Amino acid sequence: MATISGNVVSLTDWVKRLDPDGKTATVIELLAQTNEVLMDMAWMEGNLPTGHRVTQRSGLPATAFRLLNKGTAPSKSTTVQIDEACGMLEAWSEIDKDLVELNGNAGAFRLSEARAFIESMNEKQVQTLFYGNSGLNPEQYTGLSPRYNAIAGATNGSQVLSGGAVANGNSSIWLVCWGEQQTYGIFPKGSKAGLQHDDLGLQVVENVAGIGGDRMLAYRERWQWKCGIAVKDWRFNVRIANVNIANLVNKAPTAANLFDLMIKALHRIPTNGLKMTRPVFYMNRTVREMLDIQARDAVQLGGQLKYEVVDGQWITTFRGIPLRVVDQLIENEALVV
């Protein structure tokens, strides 16, 4: 069920096509070690210098039965265009030359520091993917939560399920169907895909600009990631909101039944949508832990059922769909109504 056509390009595919010397590809492979989302996302080069313009179907043409010798009026579909913006995530590293060379292995020291920058960029990107809001922070791109942030009266309210909470202190489970006609990552037209690394080598660094400033020799590096997300068809994502963490952990009678909610989420996806995309469930570590515990409890109550029948031992998929842990999914989300 979790397969997808070969037309959907991953970030690793992009960088290996565009940077044959392998340097950028190595950075992406390091990213994927701690960011499972990168293993799933489809990516596309935007058609705008600052992002991507998406054309969405907003209305279907009118159709009618007709009588003999009586015609029908012509009709047409309607579309709307939405501009999806990219953000520019950036960081600089400057390390004293003598500190780098202190242990006699400058390469290993710099790689150790680079991993920290990669992880930091990684976490910020994933946090923005789910919670970014360009309306509040114009330097960011808009992530998934602001797009699926209401149930009653919302156009996409059918894609937001409630875990039963009645107050704040919640988390969400996401079912995202990655695909070139559904949801995908974007990078600006004419730019490079993924996290870019510029090793600027040994340079003179001034603590205060001007002739009187302090100076030292330092290894300088720049990290930059131009990225965003496009949701072309909102019907292919589902947010299970209002999963109260305290109730879940304490096994309160009002705790969310995670398996029931995930089954409901699957049925919110259009027919054959799970086959034509790359569907993945995302949840934080606490929710993932309680999902495993609920599976064990269901087996204990089931009498003759074996744990293996309910994806026992260690659950890595649900009905064939991968389960990914995303630590950036917070546990203090506001109530979604």
N, C-alpha and C positions, 0 to 999 in steps of 0.2 A: 504493500500500500504506500510505502514511503519512497517509492522510486519516482524519478522525474526524467523528462526527456533530455537528451544530450544537448539541447539548445540552450539550457540554462547554464550560465558560466559562473563559477565560483571565483572568489578573490584570488586564490592560488592560480587558477587557470589564467586570469587576466595578467598577473605579474609575470608569469612564465612565458606568456606570449609577447609581452611588451618589453621585457628586460632579460634577454637571453643569457647575460653573464651570470644570472642567479643571485646577485647581491640582494635585490629587493625581495626576491622569492624567499630567501632565507629569513628575512625579517617577518614575512607573512607566516611562515611555518612556525616561528617562535610565538607569534601572536595566537595562532590556533591552539597552541598547547594549553593556554589558560583561558581562552575565550571560545567556548563551544559554539557560540552563535555563528562564528565565521565559517564553521564547517557546513552550515546550512544555507546561509544567505545567497540568493542570486544577485548578481551585480550587473549594472548596465552603465555605459557612458552616457551622460546627460546630453540633451540636445541644446542646452543653453550654457553660456560661459559661467553662470552662477548656479546651475542646477539642471532641472529637467521639466519640460512642459508635457503634461499628461492630458490626453483627450479621453473623456469618459462619456459613455452613453447615458443620457439623462431621460430619454423617452423613446418609446417604440412607435412605429408607424401604425396608423389606424387600419383595421381590416373590417370587412363586412360581408355578409351573405348578400347575393343579389338575385333578382328575378330575371327571367329571359327578357330580352329587349330593353333592359334597364341597367345602366352602368353603375359604377361606384366611383366615388371621388378619389383622386390621387392623394397620397399621404407620404410622409417621410419621418424618419427618426430624428431625434434631436441629440445634440452633444454639448458638453461644456468642457472648457479647458482650465486646468489648474496648474499653476507653477509651483513645483516642489523645489525648495532652496537647499543648498548645501552649506554646511558650516566648515570653518577652517580651524582645526585643532592643531596647536603648535606648542613646542617646548624646546628649550635650549639647554645644553650641558657645557659647562666650563670647569675643567679640573686642572689644578696646579700640576705642571709638568713634573716637578720633583716628587709630588705625592704619587702620581701615576707610576713613576719609575722606581719607587722606593723598594718594591719587592723583587725587582729584577725581571718581571714579566708584565710589561706594559699592556700587551694585547689582552691577557686574561683579566687584568684589572678593569680595562675599559669595557670589555664584554660584560663583566659583572654589573657595572654601572648602567650599561645599555639595557640590560634585561629589566632593571628597575624602571627605566623610562618607558620601555615597551609595555610593561604591566600597567603603569599609570595611565598611559594613553589608551590602552585597552579598556580599562575600567571606566574611564570617562566616556569613551565612545559607546559602550554598552548602556551606561546610565542614561545617556542622551537618547539612545535608540528607544528606550522605554518611557522616559520622562521628559525629554527635551521639549521646550515650549518657546518658540520664536516670538510669540506674542508677549511673553514676559521677559525673555532674554533674547534680544534680536541677533546676538552673535551665534546662537544655537540654531539647529534645525528642529523641526517639530517631530517628536517621536510618537509612539503608539498611544500612550495613555491619554493625552489631550484629544486624540481623535475618537477614542472609545471611552467617553467620560460621562455618559448619561444613559439611562434606561428609558424613563418615561418621556415620550415626546420627541426622542431623537430619531433621525432618519435611519441610523444604524443601530437603534436600540435593541433590535432582535439579536445582535451579535454581542451583547453585554449581558452576562448571566450574574445573578447574585448568589453569593455563598451563604446568605442568611444573616449576616451581621446587621446590627441596628445602630452601631456607633462607630467611631474611628478606631484605628489600631488594626488595620487589615493589610492583607497582601492579595496579589492576583496571580492566577495561572493564565498563561496565554497559549492559545493554539494559533500558530501562524503558518499559513500556507504560502511558501516562497515560490515565486514564479514570475516570468517576464510579463504576464498579463494580470498579475495579482498584486504581490508585494515584493519589492526588491530594493537593494541598496543602489545608490547612484553616486557618481563622482562627476565634477564639472567637465563640460565639453573641452577636449584638447588637453586635459590634465592626465596625470598618471593615477592608476588605481592603487588603493591601499596606502599603508603607512610608508612615507618616504623618509629616508635617512641620508643626511648630508654630513659626511665626515670632512670637516674643514681643516683638520690637522692641527699642527702646532702654530699658535698665533700669539701675538702680544695683546694682552687683555688689560684695559684700563679700568680701575675702580671708579675714578672720577674723570670725566672727559676733560681734555685740554692738556696743555704743556705741564701744568703742575700736578697732574693726577698720578696716583700710584699705578705701577705696572708690574706684570708678571707674565711669564710664559705659561700658556695653558693649552690643553687639548680642547678644541671647541667642536661641538656637534649640534646639528639642528634636526628636530623631528617634526614632521608635518603630515597631517591626514585631512584631506578634503573629502568630505563624505556627507551623505544625507540618506533619506529613505523616501520612496514613492509608494503610495498605496493607490494602485490603479483601480482595484475592485475591492471595496470594503467588505463584501460578503464572504471573503475567504480568510478572515481572521475572526477569532472569538476571544473575548476577555472574560474570564471568570473572576469577577471582582467580589469585594466584601467577604473575603475568607478571613474570619477573625482568628488571629494567631493564638490568643490566650485560650479561647474556647477549643481550638483544635488541639493544642498541646495538652490541655487538661481533660480532654475527651468529654467535654460538657455535652449534655443532651442536645444542645442547639448547635453543636459543632458541624461544620460543613462536611457533607458526605462527598469526598473528593471523586470517587469513582462514578457516582451518579452525575455529578456536574461535568466530568470529562466526557461521559457518554452523551450528555445533552449537547455539549460543545461540538462533538463530531457531527451531530444531526443538524447543526446550524449551517454547515458547509454545503454549498450547492451540489446537486447530483454529479457524481464522478469527479468532484473537485479534489478529493483526496488522492485520486489516481493521476490526475494531470498536473499536480504540483508536488512540492516537497513539504509535507506537513510535519510540524514539530511542536511538542508541548514544552513550555518554559515555566519554571517555578524556582523559588529560592530553596535554600538548603533545608530550612525547617519544614516547609510544605512537602518537600521530597521525602524527608524522613517520616512524616506522619502518613504519607501515602503508602509507604512500605508497611507501617504499623497497621493501618486500616486493612491492608491486604491480608496480613497475618491474622487479624481479629476476625475477618470474614471467613477465613478457613476454619478457625476454631469454632465458630458458630454454625458452620455448614455441615457438621456431622461427618459424613463420609468423604467430603471433598479433600483432596490433597493440596498442599501449598503450591506445588508445581502447576496445578491446573489454573491457578489464579496468578500466573506469572511469578511463581514463587522464587525463593532464594534471593536473587537480587534483580529488582525490576529495572530494566533498561529501556523497555518499550511498553506502550499500552496499545493493544490491538494493532501491533506492527508499526506504530508511530513512535519515533525516538522521544525519550524524556531527557531534557537538558537542565542542569543546575545553573542558575544565573544568580550569583550572590548580590548583584546590584538591584534585584527586585526587593524593595523595602518592605518593612513590616508595620509601618505607621501610615498607610494610605488612608485618605479620607473616605467616608462612606459615599458610594456611588448610588444615586437614586434616579 
